[in-house]
Amino acid sequence: MATPPWKQKKPANDSAKITLTPESIAWARERAKQAGRRYPNLVDNMAATRRQQEAQRPPPERDHP
């Protein structure tokens, strides 16, 4: 079983820090609201960060038509 995020150590380098955009913050707040929470928790913020990173990543190149 994987270690829960709240028990993991922080990343050593500062390059791992990502600032959420206002759109990602709104998405995390909406996700928390749908789950019945007033504020987003760590898991909501992690999902918003992952979603933001995937949106910034260029689409994979295809070798075939």
C-alpha positions in Angstrom: 0.0 0.0 0.0 1.3 3.5 -0.9 2.1 6.1 1.7 -0.7 8.6 2.2 0.2 12.1 0.9 0.1 13.7 4.3 2.8 11.3 5.6 5.2 11.9 2.7 8.1 14.2 3.0 8.1 17.5 1.0 10.0 17.6 -2.2 13.7 18.6 -1.8 13.8 21.0 -4.7 11.7 24.2 -5.2 11.1 23.3 -8.9 8.5 20.8 -7.7 6.3 23.6 -6.4 3.4 24.5 -8.6 1.2 27.5 -8.2 -2.5 26.8 -9.0 -4.2 29.1 -11.5 -7.5 30.8 -10.5 -9.2 28.3 -12.7 -7.7 25.3 -10.9 -8.5 26.8 -7.5 -12.1 27.2 -8.6 -12.2 23.6 -9.8 -10.8 22.4 -6.5 -13.4 24.4 -4.6 -16.2 23.0 -6.7 -14.9 19.5 -6.2 -14.9 20.1 -2.4 -18.4 21.5 -2.5 -19.7 18.5 -4.4 -18.1 16.3 -1.7 -19.9 18.3 1.0 -16.8 20.2 2.3 -16.7 23.9 2.7 -13.0 24.2 1.6 -10.8 22.0 -0.6 -8.5 19.7 1.2 -5.1 18.3 0.2 -6.5 15.6 -2.1 -8.6 18.2 -3.9 -5.6 20.5 -4.4 -3.5 17.5 -5.6 -6.1 16.6 -8.2 -6.3 20.2 -9.4 -2.5 20.3 -9.7 -2.5 17.0 -11.7 -5.3 18.3 -13.9 -3.4 21.6 -14.5 -0.1 19.8 -15.3 -1.9 17.5 -17.8 -3.5 20.5 -19.5 -0.1 22.2 -19.9 1.6 19.0 -21.3 1.7 18.9 -25.1 -0.3 16.1 -26.8 1.8 13.0 -27.7 3.1 12.8 -31.2 1.6 10.0 -33.4 3.9 8.1 -35.8 1.1 6.6 -37.8 -1.7 8.3 -39.8 
